[in-house]
Amino acid sequence: MAATLYGLDNCDTCRKARNWLLRFGIEHRFVDYREQRQPPETLLAWKDAVGGWDALVNKSSTTWRQLAPNRKAPGSDPEWKLLLKEYPQLVRRPVVVLDGGSVSQGFSDNGFKKLFGLL
């Protein structure tokens, strides 16, 4: 089963996930979504797959904490998409999209074993 891992090249969690995939011989490609911005339709699909904007966005990040208070309360999909276009690092990472189209988010050893059918 092949996958696409979306994240940031300098993110420790993304590095751990990439190393895990290599260790278990799982075919994948990595996309740094700061360098290759994802289209709004992709962000909407991820949002729907993970349970909404609050689940997709890392609100404990330094970037989030440094936002102006009025930027922390987007009221619509277009406002969220604009915010993530400006600050792609707000997306909780990594985002994993399997070839079948299913989407998951985050990394843990057991979570990846379950995701890739190794449990």
C-alpha positions as CSV (number, residue, x, y, z in Angstrom):
1,M,0.0,0.0,0.0
2,A,1.5,3.3,-1.1
3,A,0.9,6.6,0.6
4,T,1.6,10.3,0.3
5,L,2.9,12.0,3.5
6,Y,2.3,15.7,3.7
7,G,4.2,17.8,6.2
8,L,7.2,20.0,6.7
9,D,10.7,18.9,5.9
10,N,12.1,20.3,9.1
11,C,9.4,18.8,11.4
12,D,10.6,16.2,13.8
13,T,7.3,14.3,13.8
14,C,7.4,14.2,10.0
15,R,10.9,12.9,10.1
16,K,9.9,10.2,12.5
17,A,7.0,9.2,10.3
18,R,9.2,9.1,7.2
19,N,11.8,7.0,9.0
20,W,9.0,4.6,10.2
21,L,7.8,4.2,6.6
22,L,11.3,3.5,5.4
23,R,11.9,1.0,8.2
24,F,8.8,-1.0,7.3
25,G,9.4,-0.7,3.6
26,I,6.2,1.1,2.8
27,E,6.2,2.9,-0.5
28,H,5.5,6.6,-0.1
29,R,6.3,10.0,-1.3
30,F,6.8,13.1,0.8
31,V,5.3,16.5,0.0
32,D,6.4,19.6,2.0
33,Y,3.2,21.6,2.0
34,R,5.0,24.8,2.7
35,E,6.9,24.5,-0.6
36,Q,4.1,22.9,-2.5
37,R,1.0,24.6,-1.3
38,Q,-2.1,22.5,-1.5
39,P,-5.2,23.7,-3.3
40,P,-8.2,24.8,-1.3
41,E,-10.1,21.7,-2.5
42,T,-7.5,19.5,-0.9
43,L,-7.7,21.4,2.4
44,L,-11.5,21.0,2.4
45,A,-11.1,17.3,1.8
46,W,-8.6,16.9,4.6
47,K,-10.9,18.9,6.9
48,D,-13.9,16.7,6.1
49,A,-11.8,13.5,6.5
50,V,-10.3,14.4,10.0
51,G,-13.4,15.9,11.5
52,G,-13.3,19.7,10.9
53,W,-11.0,22.6,11.0
54,D,-10.4,22.3,14.7
55,A,-9.0,18.8,14.2
56,L,-6.9,19.8,11.2
57,V,-5.3,22.9,12.7
58,N,-2.6,22.6,15.4
59,K,-3.8,25.2,17.9
60,S,-0.9,24.4,20.3
61,S,1.7,25.6,17.8
62,T,3.8,28.6,18.2
63,T,2.4,30.0,14.9
64,W,-1.2,29.7,16.2
65,R,-0.3,31.4,19.5
66,Q,1.4,34.3,17.7
67,L,-1.7,35.0,15.5
68,A,-3.7,38.1,16.2
69,P,-6.8,37.2,18.2
70,N,-9.1,38.1,15.3
71,R,-7.3,35.6,13.0
72,K,-8.0,32.8,15.5
73,A,-11.7,32.7,14.9
74,P,-12.3,32.1,11.1
75,G,-16.0,32.0,10.6
76,S,-16.2,30.2,7.3
77,D,-14.4,27.7,5.0
78,P,-13.0,30.6,2.8
79,E,-11.6,32.3,5.9
80,W,-9.9,29.0,7.0
81,K,-8.6,28.3,3.6
82,L,-7.1,31.8,3.4
83,L,-5.5,31.4,6.9
84,L,-3.9,28.0,5.9
85,K,-2.8,29.5,2.6
86,E,-0.9,32.1,4.5
87,Y,0.3,29.8,7.3
88,P,0.5,26.2,6.0
89,Q,2.5,25.2,9.0
90,L,-0.8,25.4,11.0
91,V,-1.9,22.1,9.6
92,R,-1.4,19.3,12.2
93,R,1.2,17.0,10.8
94,P,1.8,14.7,9.1
95,V,-1.2,14.2,7.0
96,V,-1.2,10.8,5.3
97,V,-3.2,10.1,2.2
98,L,-3.4,6.5,1.2
99,D,-3.7,5.5,-2.5
100,G,-7.3,4.6,-1.8
101,G,-8.0,8.2,-0.8
102,S,-8.4,7.7,3.0
103,V,-6.8,10.4,5.1
104,S,-5.2,10.3,8.5
105,Q,-3.3,12.7,10.6
106,G,-0.5,12.6,13.1
107,F,2.1,9.9,13.8
108,S,2.5,7.2,16.4
109,D,4.1,3.8,16.0
110,N,0.8,1.9,16.8
111,G,-1.3,4.3,14.8
112,F,0.8,3.7,11.7
113,K,0.9,-0.1,12.3
114,K,-2.9,0.0,12.4
115,L,-3.1,2.3,9.4
116,F,-0.9,0.2,7.3
117,G,-2.3,-3.2,8.5
118,L,0.7,-4.3,10.5
119,L,-1.0,-5.0,13.8
